[in-house]
């Protein structure tokens, strides 16, 4: 697999090397040692989630307060989505920056985002199924929601009609409002958390 850092530091795009024959194809989504080699940190899998979405569904931007923090490897196992990572770490040199990746079942491409980064996606197909490998278990009350349509973020979703959003996502705060409310993790907190996961293995 090829692992490359995105425009948002501490987020990576994982492109698998597929083996194909007349039966179909096979690829690795996650190899512990390769991720350590590429990122310099361990990624233990503590929880696995799946979501299924109709075309035009917009989910996010979701993050987690730090601590506890939660890193994720996200991939689309059916259909296709436009995936977005947003730097929501206060004090980060790239605070408010984003990067976009098309994830689809055919390519197997995944995105790995560290603690303190926000994540969202737009479903490009009906019945788009997204898989999340999570570094820690979900803690109720720890989620931070940022409005994916925040004009200050200016994410170019390419919408041609109003997206389907949950009431919670549609009424979520802007990035500036979340910062003013003291809900966002700091860059220093996130780096300190990651330092505890660094390994030379």
MDTraj code that builds the backbone (N, CA, C; nanometers):
import mdtraj as md
import numpy as np

residues = "UNK UNK UNK UNK UNK UNK UNK UNK UNK UNK UNK UNK UNK UNK UNK UNK UNK UNK UNK UNK UNK UNK UNK UNK UNK UNK UNK UNK UNK UNK UNK UNK UNK UNK UNK UNK UNK UNK UNK UNK UNK UNK UNK UNK UNK UNK UNK UNK UNK UNK UNK UNK UNK UNK UNK UNK UNK UNK UNK UNK UNK UNK UNK UNK UNK UNK UNK UNK UNK UNK UNK UNK UNK UNK UNK UNK UNK UNK UNK UNK UNK UNK UNK UNK UNK UNK UNK UNK UNK UNK UNK UNK UNK UNK UNK UNK UNK UNK UNK UNK UNK UNK UNK UNK UNK UNK UNK UNK UNK UNK UNK UNK UNK UNK UNK UNK UNK UNK UNK UNK UNK UNK UNK UNK UNK UNK UNK UNK UNK UNK UNK UNK UNK UNK UNK UNK UNK UNK UNK UNK UNK UNK UNK UNK UNK UNK UNK UNK UNK UNK UNK UNK UNK UNK UNK UNK UNK UNK UNK UNK UNK UNK UNK UNK UNK UNK UNK UNK UNK UNK UNK UNK UNK UNK UNK UNK UNK UNK UNK UNK UNK UNK UNK UNK UNK UNK UNK UNK UNK UNK UNK UNK UNK UNK UNK UNK UNK UNK UNK UNK UNK".split()
xyz = np.array([
    [0.0835, -0.1180, 0.0000],
    [0.0000, 0.0000, 0.0000],
    [0.0877, 0.1239, 0.0000],
    [0.0340, 0.2295, -0.0616],
    [0.1040, 0.3572, -0.0670],
    [0.0371, 0.4512, 0.0328],
    [0.1158, 0.5129, 0.1223],
    [0.0621, 0.6019, 0.2253],
    [0.1242, 0.7391, 0.2061],
    [0.0422, 0.8407, 0.1797],
    [0.0910, 0.9771, 0.1550],
    [0.0152, 1.0773, 0.2400],
    [0.0896, 1.1727, 0.2996],
    [0.0267, 1.2735, 0.3842],
    [-0.0527, 1.3716, 0.2980],
    [-0.1664, 1.4143, 0.3501],
    [-0.2534, 1.5088, 0.2800],
    [-0.2086, 1.6522, 0.3065],
    [-0.2844, 1.7477, 0.2506],
    [-0.2559, 1.8892, 0.2750],
    [-0.2811, 1.9266, 0.4199],
    [-0.3632, 1.8478, 0.4893],
    [-0.3845, 1.8642, 0.6331],
    [-0.2840, 1.7743, 0.7041],
    [-0.1873, 1.8304, 0.7759],
    [-0.0859, 1.7479, 0.8427],
    [-0.1476, 1.6492, 0.9407],
    [-0.0883, 1.5320, 0.9484],
    [-0.1307, 1.4209, 1.0337],
    [-0.2574, 1.3542, 0.9814],
    [-0.2818, 1.3679, 0.8510],
    [-0.3841, 1.2910, 0.7807],
    [-0.3187, 1.2335, 0.6566],
    [-0.3541, 1.1100, 0.6224],
    [-0.2890, 1.0406, 0.5111],
    [-0.3912, 0.9752, 0.4195],
    [-0.3564, 0.9657, 0.2918],
    [-0.4343, 0.8893, 0.1949],
    [-0.3656, 0.7542, 0.1773],
    [-0.4408, 0.6473, 0.1909],
    [-0.3875, 0.5116, 0.1768],
    [-0.4421, 0.4529, 0.0472],
    [-0.3513, 0.4233, -0.0458],
    [-0.3898, 0.3643, -0.1735],
    [-0.3398, 0.2205, -0.1764],
    [-0.4302, 0.1225, -0.1780],
    [-0.3861, -0.0173, -0.1734],
    [-0.3339, -0.0648, -0.3086],
    [-0.2508, -0.1665, -0.3029],
    [-0.2057, -0.2346, -0.4232],
    [-0.2954, -0.3562, -0.4433],
    [-0.3732, -0.3552, -0.5496],
    [-0.4709, -0.4612, -0.5711],
    [-0.4116, -0.5766, -0.6506],
    [-0.4504, -0.6963, -0.6137],
    [-0.4190, -0.8184, -0.6883],
    [-0.5480, -0.8641, -0.7547],
    [-0.5484, -0.8709, -0.8859],
    [-0.6708, -0.9041, -0.9583],
    [-0.6494, -1.0245, -1.0482],
    [-0.7528, -1.1047, -1.0625],
    [-0.7545, -1.2152, -1.1589],
    [-0.8993, -1.2363, -1.2005],
    [-0.9279, -1.3477, -1.2684],
    [-1.0622, -1.3682, -1.3223],
    [-1.1690, -1.3804, -1.2133],
    [-1.1286, -1.4076, -1.0905],
    [-1.2249, -1.4202, -0.9802],
    [-1.2679, -1.2853, -0.9250],
    [-1.1782, -1.1847, -0.9373],
    [-1.2038, -1.0549, -0.8764],
    [-1.0733, -0.9943, -0.8291],
    [-1.0743, -0.9369, -0.7100],
    [-0.9536, -0.8703, -0.6613],
    [-0.9383, -0.8870, -0.5105],
    [-0.8164, -0.8568, -0.4638],
    [-0.7827, -0.8635, -0.3219],
    [-0.6872, -0.7489, -0.2913],
    [-0.7046, -0.6858, -0.1745],
    [-0.6078, -0.5855, -0.1318],
    [-0.6106, -0.5733, 0.0196],
    [-0.5004, -0.5205, 0.0741],
    [-0.4916, -0.4923, 0.2169],
    [-0.5420, -0.3519, 0.2445],
    [-0.6321, -0.3380, 0.3400],
    [-0.6785, -0.2064, 0.3822],
    [-0.5868, -0.1493, 0.4901],
    [-0.5413, -0.2356, 0.5801],
    [-0.4637, -0.1879, 0.6955],
    [-0.3596, -0.2920, 0.7332],
    [-0.2343, -0.2479, 0.7390],
    [-0.1264, -0.3327, 0.7893],
    [-0.0549, -0.2538, 0.8988],
    [-0.0586, -0.3062, 1.0194],
    [-0.0101, -0.2358, 1.1380],
    [0.1325, -0.1839, 1.1186],
    [0.2230, -0.2697, 1.0720],
    [0.3635, -0.2306, 1.0591],
    [0.3829, -0.1249, 0.9512],
    [0.3060, -0.1317, 0.8425],
    [0.3194, -0.0326, 0.7343],
    [0.2707, 0.1046, 0.7801],
    [0.1636, 0.1061, 0.8582],
    [0.1126, 0.2333, 0.9095],
    [0.2138, 0.2959, 1.0052],
    [0.2747, 0.2167, 1.0904],
    [0.3781, 0.2678, 1.1808],
    [0.4946, 0.3251, 1.1001],
    [0.5360, 0.2531, 0.9985],
    [0.6473, 0.2978, 0.9144],
    [0.6166, 0.4317, 0.8478],
    [0.4940, 0.4488, 0.7994],
    [0.4575, 0.5697, 0.7248],
    [0.4250, 0.6878, 0.8142],
    [0.3691, 0.6622, 0.9332],
    [0.3192, 0.7706, 1.0172],
    [0.4001, 0.7926, 1.1444],
    [0.4808, 0.6950, 1.1825],
    [0.5594, 0.7065, 1.3042],
    [0.4805, 0.6842, 1.4313],
    [0.3609, 0.6277, 1.4199],
    [0.2778, 0.6044, 1.5382],
    [0.1985, 0.4757, 1.5230],
    [0.1621, 0.4217, 1.6367],
    [0.0808, 0.3008, 1.6362],
    [-0.0659, 0.3363, 1.6126],
    [-0.1387, 0.2448, 1.5503],
    [-0.2825, 0.2624, 1.5307],
    [-0.3525, 0.1334, 1.5720],
    [-0.3845, 0.1211, 1.7023],
    [-0.4605, 0.0034, 1.7462],
    [-0.6071, 0.0203, 1.7091],
    [-0.6732, -0.0855, 1.6672],
    [-0.8146, -0.0784, 1.6310],
    [-0.8972, -0.1221, 1.7514],
    [-0.9754, -0.0265, 1.8065],
    [-1.0554, -0.0543, 1.9248],
    [-1.2045, -0.0660, 1.8929],
    [-1.2472, -0.0107, 1.7789],
    [-1.3887, -0.0134, 1.7419],
    [-1.3990, -0.0035, 1.5909],
    [-1.4979, -0.0722, 1.5324],
    [-1.5237, -0.0669, 1.3878],
    [-1.6691, -0.0259, 1.3677],
    [-1.6911, 0.0792, 1.2877],
    [-1.8253, 0.1301, 1.2604],
    [-1.8549, 0.1248, 1.1109],
    [-1.9827, 0.1150, 1.0775],
    [-2.0281, 0.1243, 0.9387],
    [-2.1444, 0.2225, 0.9312],
    [-2.1504, 0.2996, 0.8234],
    [-2.2672, 0.3822, 0.7958],
    [-2.3120, 0.3570, 0.6531],
    [-2.4424, 0.3640, 0.6308],
    [-2.4991, 0.3496, 0.4974],
    [-2.5764, 0.4776, 0.4666],
    [-2.5566, 0.5334, 0.3464],
    [-2.6139, 0.6636, 0.3142],
    [-2.6735, 0.6667, 0.1743],
    [-2.7834, 0.7401, 0.1611],
    [-2.8418, 0.7664, 0.0295],
    [-2.7596, 0.8696, -0.0445],
    [-2.7680, 0.8671, -0.1774],
    [-2.7025, 0.9698, -0.2595],
    [-2.7466, 1.1088, -0.2128],
    [-2.6513, 1.2009, -0.2012],
    [-2.6823, 1.3362, -0.1582],
    [-2.6797, 1.3565, -0.0081],
    [-2.6505, 1.2501, 0.0671],
    [-2.6397, 1.2630, 0.2125],
    [-2.5057, 1.3278, 0.2478],
    [-2.5098, 1.4272, 0.3354],
    [-2.3894, 1.4957, 0.3818],
    [-2.3748, 1.4703, 0.5311],
    [-2.2670, 1.4024, 0.5694],
    [-2.2411, 1.3703, 0.7100],
    [-2.1178, 1.4475, 0.7575],
    [-2.1298, 1.5072, 0.8754],
    [-2.0158, 1.5765, 0.9344],
    [-2.0364, 1.7272, 0.9289],
    [-1.9332, 1.7954, 0.9705],
    [-1.7961, 1.7537, 1.0032],
    [-1.7937, 1.7090, 1.1499],
    [-1.7440, 1.5878, 1.1757],
    [-1.7428, 1.5316, 1.3101],
    [-1.5997, 1.5198, 1.3608],
    [-1.5813, 1.5532, 1.4861],
    [-1.4529, 1.5378, 1.5526],
    [-1.4758, 1.4897, 1.6948],
    [-1.3682, 1.4812, 1.7716],
    [-1.3754, 1.4332, 1.9092],
    [-1.2892, 1.5213, 1.9974],
    [-1.3405, 1.5579, 2.1148],
    [-1.2588, 1.6361, 2.2069],
    [-1.1365, 1.5545, 2.2478],
    [-1.0301, 1.6255, 2.2814],
    [-0.9036, 1.5602, 2.3164],
    [-0.8544, 1.6136, 2.4505],
    [-0.8385, 1.5250, 2.5516],
    [-0.8717, 1.3823, 2.5463],
    [-1.0226, 1.3596, 2.5498],
    [-1.0727, 1.2422, 2.5068],
    [-0.9972, 1.1203, 2.4799],
    [-0.9338, 1.1156, 2.3409],
    [-0.9930, 1.1855, 2.2427],
    [-0.9405, 1.1791, 2.1065],
    [-0.9726, 1.0463, 2.0404],
    [-0.9777, 1.0486, 1.9088],
    [-1.0027, 0.9259, 1.8330],
    [-0.9465, 0.9416, 1.6924],
    [-0.8514, 0.8561, 1.6559],
    [-0.8013, 0.8511, 1.5184],
    [-0.8870, 0.7529, 1.4397],
    [-0.8924, 0.7702, 1.3068],
    [-0.9782, 0.6855, 1.2240],
    [-0.9102, 0.6514, 1.0926],
    [-0.9373, 0.5321, 1.0431],
    [-0.9101, 0.4961, 0.9043],
    [-1.0475, 0.4762, 0.8400],
    [-1.0753, 0.5545, 0.7357],
    [-1.2082, 0.5570, 0.6745],
    [-1.1984, 0.5093, 0.5303],
    [-1.2864, 0.4176, 0.4922],
    [-1.2904, 0.3722, 0.3540],
    [-1.4338, 0.3435, 0.3134],
    [-1.4595, 0.3445, 0.1849],
    [-1.5935, 0.3176, 0.1317],
    [-1.5951, 0.1754, 0.0766],
    [-1.6801, 0.0903, 0.1324],
    [-1.6827, -0.0505, 0.0920],
    [-1.7957, -0.0824, -0.0057],
    [-1.8836, 0.0159, -0.0299],
    [-1.9881, 0.0014, -0.1319],
    [-2.0238, 0.1403, -0.1818],
    [-2.0291, 0.1563, -0.3151],
    [-2.0616, 0.2863, -0.3712],
    [-1.9441, 0.3819, -0.3672],
    [-1.9725, 0.5115, -0.3514],
    [-1.8669, 0.6127, -0.3552],
    [-1.9077, 0.7336, -0.2715],
    [-1.8077, 0.7979, -0.2113],
    [-1.8300, 0.9205, -0.1341],
    [-1.7175, 1.0186, -0.1628],
    [-1.7466, 1.1468, -0.1402],
    [-1.6451, 1.2507, -0.1432],
    [-1.6090, 1.2786, 0.0024],
    [-1.4894, 1.2405, 0.0405],
    [-1.4455, 1.2449, 0.1796],
    [-1.3647, 1.3717, 0.2066],
    [-1.3850, 1.4311, 0.3241],
    [-1.3162, 1.5557, 0.3595],
    [-1.2577, 1.5461, 0.4997],
    [-1.1318, 1.5875, 0.5127],
    [-1.0654, 1.6024, 0.6424],
    [-1.0424, 1.7514, 0.6652],
    [-1.0768, 1.8004, 0.7855],
    [-1.0610, 1.9412, 0.8195],
    [-0.9722, 1.9531, 0.9429],
    [-0.8775, 2.0471, 0.9391],
    [-0.7925, 2.0716, 1.0553],
    [-0.8704, 2.1573, 1.1549],
    [-0.9131, 2.0962, 1.2648],
    [-0.9905, 2.1668, 1.3677],
    [-0.9090, 2.1832, 1.4962],
    [-0.7757, 2.1796, 1.4853],
    [-0.6881, 2.1916, 1.6018],
    [-0.6489, 2.3379, 1.6213],
    [-0.6961, 2.3978, 1.7299],
    [-0.6620, 2.5368, 1.7588],
    [-0.5114, 2.5538, 1.7713],
    [-0.4587, 2.6545, 1.7061],
    [-0.3150, 2.6797, 1.7108],
    [-0.2367, 2.6069, 1.6037],
    [-0.3021, 2.5228, 1.5261],
    [-0.2329, 2.4536, 1.4175],
    [-0.2013, 2.5524, 1.3052],
    [-0.0847, 2.5408, 1.2421],
    [-0.0526, 2.6292, 1.1295],
    [-0.1512, 2.6163, 1.0134],
    [-0.2222, 2.5038, 1.0066],
    [-0.3177, 2.4820, 0.8975],
    [-0.4617, 2.4779, 0.9501],
    [-0.4881, 2.5431, 1.0634],
    [-0.6230, 2.5449, 1.1213],
    [-0.7245, 2.5923, 1.0169],
    [-0.8315, 2.5151, 1.0011],
    [-0.9360, 2.5483, 0.9048],
    [-0.9118, 2.4971, 0.7646],
    [-0.7924, 2.4423, 0.7386],
    [-0.7626, 2.3863, 0.6061],
    [-0.8331, 2.2516, 0.5902],
    [-0.8561, 2.2119, 0.4649],
    [-0.9200, 2.0827, 0.4388],
    [-0.8523, 2.0150, 0.3210],
    [-0.8778, 1.8858, 0.3074],
    [-0.8345, 1.8110, 0.1893],
    [-0.9458, 1.7128, 0.1557],
    [-0.9613, 1.6840, 0.0262],
    [-1.0715, 1.6004, -0.0215],
    [-1.0170, 1.4786, -0.0948],
    [-1.0856, 1.3653, -0.0768],
    [-1.0483, 1.2411, -0.1428],
    [-1.1747, 1.1673, -0.1856],
    [-1.1779, 1.1207, -0.3085],
    [-1.2885, 1.0330, -0.3498],
    [-1.2580, 0.8927, -0.2998],
    [-1.3500, 0.8376, -0.2233],
    [-1.3383, 0.7000, -0.1758],
    [-1.4454, 0.6169, -0.2444],
    [-1.4058, 0.5026, -0.3009],
    [-1.5044, 0.4153, -0.3628],
    [-1.4627, 0.2701, -0.3456],
    [-1.5604, 0.1830, -0.3582],
    [-1.5369, 0.0412, -0.3339],
    [-1.4383, -0.0184, -0.4334],
    [-1.4358, 0.0324, -0.5560],
    [-1.3486, -0.0246, -0.6582],
    [-1.2009, -0.0004, -0.6287],
    [-1.1664, 0.1204, -0.5855],
    [-1.0248, 0.1533, -0.5634],
    [-0.9747, 0.1074, -0.4277],
    [-1.0640, 0.1023, -0.3288],
    [-1.0221, 0.0662, -0.1947],
    [-0.9429, 0.1748, -0.1226],
    [-0.9331, 0.2936, -0.1823],
    [-0.8594, 0.4033, -0.1203],
    [-0.9193, 0.4365, 0.0158],
    [-0.8335, 0.4694, 0.1122],
    [-0.8774, 0.5022, 0.2471],
    [-0.8115, 0.6317, 0.2917],
    [-0.8657, 0.6927, 0.3951],
    [-0.8075, 0.8109, 0.4570],
    [-0.7860, 0.7814, 0.6050],
    [-0.6670, 0.8141, 0.6532],
    [-0.6313, 0.7965, 0.7933],
    [-0.6169, 0.9348, 0.8546],
    [-0.6979, 0.9664, 0.9563],
    [-0.6884, 1.0965, 1.0199],
    [-0.6583, 1.0816, 1.1683],
    [-0.5655, 1.1639, 1.2156],
    [-0.5232, 1.1598, 1.3550],
    [-0.6227, 1.2318, 1.4449],
    [-0.6008, 1.2202, 1.5743],
    [-0.6825, 1.2865, 1.6742],
    [-0.6814, 1.4379, 1.6523],
    [-0.7975, 1.4997, 1.6724],
    [-0.8076, 1.6443, 1.6595],
    [-0.8506, 1.6932, 1.5237],
    [-0.8623, 1.6038, 1.4265],
    [-0.9054, 1.6426, 1.2923],
    [-1.0534, 1.6116, 1.2749],
    [-1.1224, 1.6963, 1.1984],
    [-1.2632, 1.6748, 1.1709],
    [-1.2816, 1.5967, 1.0421],
    [-1.3947, 1.5264, 1.0312],
    [-1.4185, 1.4404, 0.9153],
    [-1.5643, 1.4482, 0.8711],
    [-1.5834, 1.4449, 0.7401],
    [-1.7178, 1.4385, 0.6853],
    [-1.7145, 1.3826, 0.5447],
    [-1.8331, 1.3525, 0.4900],
    [-1.8367, 1.3065, 0.3510],
    [-1.9736, 1.3317, 0.2905],
    [-1.9739, 1.3373, 0.1571],
    [-2.0955, 1.3473, 0.0775],
    [-2.1121, 1.2166, 0.0011],
    [-2.2271, 1.1516, 0.0156],
    [-2.2530, 1.0268, -0.0570],
    [-2.2799, 1.0579, -0.2038],
    [-2.2022, 0.9949, -0.2916],
    [-2.2147, 1.0173, -0.4352],
    [-2.3035, 0.9147, -0.5039],
    [-2.3359, 0.8074, -0.4331],
    [-2.4185, 0.6995, -0.4882],
    [-2.5222, 0.6601, -0.3843],
    [-2.6260, 0.5933, -0.4286],
    [-2.7218, 0.5372, -0.3339],
    [-2.6584, 0.4193, -0.2601],
    [-2.6964, 0.4027, -0.1352],
    [-2.6493, 0.2921, -0.0525],
    [-2.4971, 0.2899, -0.0416],
    [-2.4382, 0.4087, -0.0249],
    [-2.2931, 0.4169, -0.0043],
    [-2.2619, 0.3710, 0.1379],
    [-2.1754, 0.2740, 0.1512],
    [-2.1421, 0.2184, 0.2824],
    [-1.9975, 0.2531, 0.3173],
    [-1.9805, 0.3196, 0.4319],
    [-1.8487, 0.3629, 0.4772],
    [-1.8107, 0.2853, 0.6027],
    [-1.6856, 0.2401, 0.6058],
    [-1.6311, 0.1671, 0.7199],
    [-1.5294, 0.2552, 0.7915],
    [-1.5375, 0.2580, 0.9244],
    [-1.4458, 0.3362, 1.0062],
    [-1.3733, 0.2425, 1.1027],
    [-1.2406, 0.2362, 1.0924],
    [-1.1602, 0.1715, 1.1948],
    [-1.1212, 0.2803, 1.2946],
    [-1.1518, 0.2612, 1.4211],
    [-1.1307, 0.3650, 1.5222],
    [-1.0264, 0.3203, 1.6245],
    [-0.9414, 0.4149, 1.6633],
    [-0.8321, 0.3842, 1.7551],
    [-0.8773, 0.3714, 1.8997],
    [-0.9973, 0.4221, 1.9291],
    [-1.0497, 0.4135, 2.0651],
    [-1.1999, 0.3958, 2.0588],
    [-1.2588, 0.3495, 2.1672],
    [-1.4028, 0.3330, 2.1716],
    [-1.4708, 0.4689, 2.1850],
    [-1.5920, 0.4780, 2.1316],
    [-1.6674, 0.6018, 2.1390],
    [-1.7054, 0.6329, 2.2836],
    [-1.6870, 0.7576, 2.3229],
    [-1.7249, 0.8043, 2.4562],
    [-1.8415, 0.9018, 2.4403],
    [-1.9606, 0.8684, 2.4911],
    [-2.0749, 0.9591, 2.4779],
    [-2.0422, 1.0986, 2.5304],
    [-2.0837, 1.1998, 2.4546],
    [-2.0594, 1.3374, 2.4935],
    [-1.9266, 1.3936, 2.4472],
    [-1.8461, 1.3116, 2.3793],
    [-1.7130, 1.3577, 2.3365],
    [-1.7108, 1.4098, 2.1940],
    [-1.8204, 1.3922, 2.1186],
    [-1.8201, 1.4337, 1.9780],
    [-1.8360, 1.5840, 1.9639],
    [-1.7625, 1.6412, 1.8701],
    [-1.7726, 1.7823, 1.8345],
    [-1.8226, 1.7894, 1.6907],
    [-1.9295, 1.8668, 1.6686],
    [-1.9890, 1.8769, 1.5353],
    [-1.9691, 2.0170, 1.4792],
    [-1.9173, 2.0229, 1.3569],
    [-1.8971, 2.1481, 1.2837],
    [-1.9843, 2.1421, 1.1586],
    [-2.0496, 2.2506, 1.1251],
    [-2.1376, 2.2510, 1.0085],
    [-2.0562, 2.2355, 0.8801],
    [-2.0883, 2.1325, 0.8039],
    [-2.0155, 2.1046, 0.6796],
    [-2.0359, 2.2131, 0.5745],
    [-2.1390, 2.2965, 0.5928],
    [-2.1668, 2.4051, 0.4985],
    [-2.1204, 2.5403, 0.5520],
    [-2.0371, 2.5391, 0.6538],
    [-1.9809, 2.6622, 0.7105],
    [-1.9151, 2.7422, 0.5976],
    [-1.9652, 2.8623, 0.5671],
    [-1.9084, 2.9380, 0.4548],
    [-1.7628, 2.9780, 0.4760],
    [-1.7201, 2.9895, 0.6011],
    [-1.5799, 3.0240, 0.6256],
    [-1.4866, 2.9090, 0.5899],
    [-1.5353, 2.7854, 0.6032],
    [-1.4565, 2.6709, 0.5575],
    [-1.4550, 2.6669, 0.4049],
    [-1.5699, 2.6916, 0.3445],
    [-1.5791, 2.6985, 0.1983],
    [-1.5474, 2.5683, 0.1283],
    [-1.5918, 2.4563, 0.1850],
    [-1.5638, 2.3261, 0.1234],
    [-1.6441, 2.3136, -0.0070],
    [-1.5778, 2.2863, -0.1189],
    [-1.6481, 2.2790, -0.2482],
    [-1.7133, 2.1418, -0.2698],
    [-1.8263, 2.1218, -0.2078],
    [-1.8928, 1.9917, -0.2162],
    [-1.9475, 1.9634, -0.3561],
    [-1.9645, 2.0659, -0.4379],
    [-2.0198, 2.0444, -0.5716],
    [-2.1681, 2.0123, -0.5693],
    [-2.2402, 2.0675, -0.4728],
    [-2.3826, 2.0363, -0.4572],
    [-2.4647, 2.1000, -0.5688],
    [-2.5597, 2.0229, -0.6217],
    [-2.6533, 2.0752, -0.7207],
    [-2.7943, 2.0866, -0.6625],
    [-2.8127, 2.0344, -0.5411],
    [-2.9387, 2.0449, -0.4691],
    [-2.9106, 2.0396, -0.3200],
    [-3.0095, 2.0694, -0.2408],
    [-2.9924, 2.0703, -0.0963],
    [-2.9556, 1.9307, -0.0478],
    [-2.8490, 1.9175, 0.0327],
    [-2.8085, 1.7847, 0.0785],
    [-2.9012, 1.7318, 0.1874],
    [-2.9030, 1.6007, 0.2035],
    [-2.9771, 1.5361, 0.3116],
    [-2.8855, 1.5315, 0.4339],
    [-2.9262, 1.5996, 0.5412],
    [-2.8443, 1.6076, 0.6626],
    [-2.9302, 1.5747, 0.7841],
    [-2.8679, 1.5228, 0.8877],
    [-2.9392, 1.5042, 1.0138],
    [-2.9686, 1.6415, 1.0729],
    [-3.0674, 1.6490, 1.1610],
    [-3.0982, 1.7760, 1.2269],
    [-2.9760, 1.8257, 1.3042],
    [-2.9041, 1.7333, 1.3663],
    [-2.7855, 1.7688, 1.4455],
    [-2.6775, 1.8299, 1.3571],
    [-2.6524, 1.7700, 1.2412],
    [-2.5499, 1.8230, 1.1510],
    [-2.5932, 1.9561, 1.0895],
    [-2.7216, 1.9677, 1.0546],
    [-2.7706, 2.0896, 0.9902],
    [-2.7661, 2.2093, 1.0848],
    [-2.7790, 2.1834, 1.2154],
    [-2.7780, 2.2931, 1.3132],
    [-2.6440, 2.3065, 1.3853],
    [-2.5424, 2.2354, 1.3374],
    [-2.4109, 2.2393, 1.4024],
    [-2.3486, 2.3779, 1.3912],
    [-2.2593, 2.4071, 1.4847],
    [-2.1911, 2.5366, 1.4884],
    [-2.0907, 2.5496, 1.3742],
    [-2.0554, 2.6732, 1.3460],
    [-1.9451, 2.6984, 1.2540],
    [-1.8144, 2.6681, 1.3274],
    [-1.7062, 2.6615, 1.2526],
    [-1.5757, 2.6369, 1.3144],
    [-1.5422, 2.7493, 1.4127],
    [-1.5705, 2.8730, 1.3760],
    [-1.5420, 2.9874, 1.4629],
    [-1.6242, 2.9812, 1.5912],
    [-1.7507, 2.9410, 1.5788],
    [-1.8365, 2.9298, 1.6970],
    [-1.7881, 2.8198, 1.7903],
    [-1.7467, 2.7072, 1.7335],
    [-1.6955, 2.5975, 1.8160],
    [-1.5672, 2.6389, 1.8873],
    [-1.4819, 2.7153, 1.8180],
    [-1.3588, 2.7648, 1.8795],
    [-1.3906, 2.8596, 1.9945],
    [-1.4856, 2.9506, 1.9730],
    [-1.5228, 3.0476, 2.0763],
    [-1.5859, 2.9796, 2.1969],
    [-1.6528, 2.8666, 2.1740],
    [-1.7178, 2.7935, 2.2827],
    [-1.6202, 2.7035, 2.3590],
    [-1.4948, 2.6987, 2.3142],
    [-1.3946, 2.6166, 2.3820],
    [-1.4102, 2.4681, 2.3580],
    [-1.4713, 2.4298, 2.2445],
    [-1.4971, 2.2886, 2.2161],
    [-1.3864, 2.2204, 2.1360],
    [-1.2979, 2.2970, 2.0772],
    [-1.1980, 2.2377, 1.9887],
    [-1.0704, 2.2013, 2.0641],
    [-1.0072, 2.0916, 2.0235],
    [-0.8794, 2.0551, 2.0852],
    [-0.7695, 2.1496, 2.0376],
    [-0.6645, 2.1614, 2.1157],
    [-0.5519, 2.2436, 2.0716],
    [-0.4517, 2.1570, 1.9969],
    [-0.3734, 2.2227, 1.9149],
    [-0.2687, 2.1541, 1.8412],
    [-0.1731, 2.0850, 1.9379],
    [-0.1384, 2.1524, 2.0476],
    [-0.0449, 2.0977, 2.1461],
    [-0.1012, 1.9724, 2.2124],
    [-0.2314, 1.9751, 2.2463],
    [-0.2949, 1.8576, 2.3081],
    [-0.2877, 1.7368, 2.2151],
    [-0.3147, 1.7609, 2.0885],
    [-0.3147, 1.6513, 1.9914],
    [-0.1743, 1.5956, 1.9700],
    [-0.0750, 1.6838, 1.9611],
    [0.0623, 1.6371, 1.9447],
    [0.1087, 1.5598, 2.0665],
    [0.0684, 1.6033, 2.1860],
    [0.1057, 1.5329, 2.3081],
    [0.0426, 1.3940, 2.3111],
    [-0.0828, 1.3848, 2.2682],
    [-0.1499, 1.2555, 2.2636],
    [-0.0801, 1.1617, 2.1656],
    [-0.0450, 1.2159, 2.0494],
    [0.0243, 1.1333, 1.9494],
    [0.1629, 1.0903, 1.9965],
    [0.2288, 1.1772, 2.0749],
    [0.3634, 1.1439, 2.1236],
    [0.3611, 1.0163, 2.2055],
    [0.2511, 0.9923, 2.2758],
    [0.2389, 0.8706, 2.3549],
    [0.2169, 0.7465, 2.2700],
    [0.1878, 0.7665, 2.1419],
    [0.1632, 0.6536, 2.0517],
    [0.2800, 0.6293, 1.9569],
    [0.3836, 0.7099, 1.9684],
    [0.4983, 0.6928, 1.8810],
    [0.5731, 0.5668, 1.9169],
    [0.6278, 0.5039, 1.8156],
    [0.6963, 0.3773, 1.8365],
    [0.8113, 0.3650, 1.7391],
    [0.9077, 0.2876, 1.7733],
    [1.0205, 0.2587, 1.6839],
    [1.0118, 0.1174, 1.6309],
    [0.8971, 0.0490, 1.6546],
    [0.8799, -0.0898, 1.6086],
    [0.8815, -0.0959, 1.4572],
])
top = md.Topology()
chain = top.add_chain()
for i, resn in enumerate(residues, 1):
    res = top.add_residue(resn, chain, resSeq=i)
    for name in ("N", "CA", "C"):
        top.add_atom(name, md.element.get_by_symbol(name[0]), res)
traj = md.Trajectory(xyz[None], top)
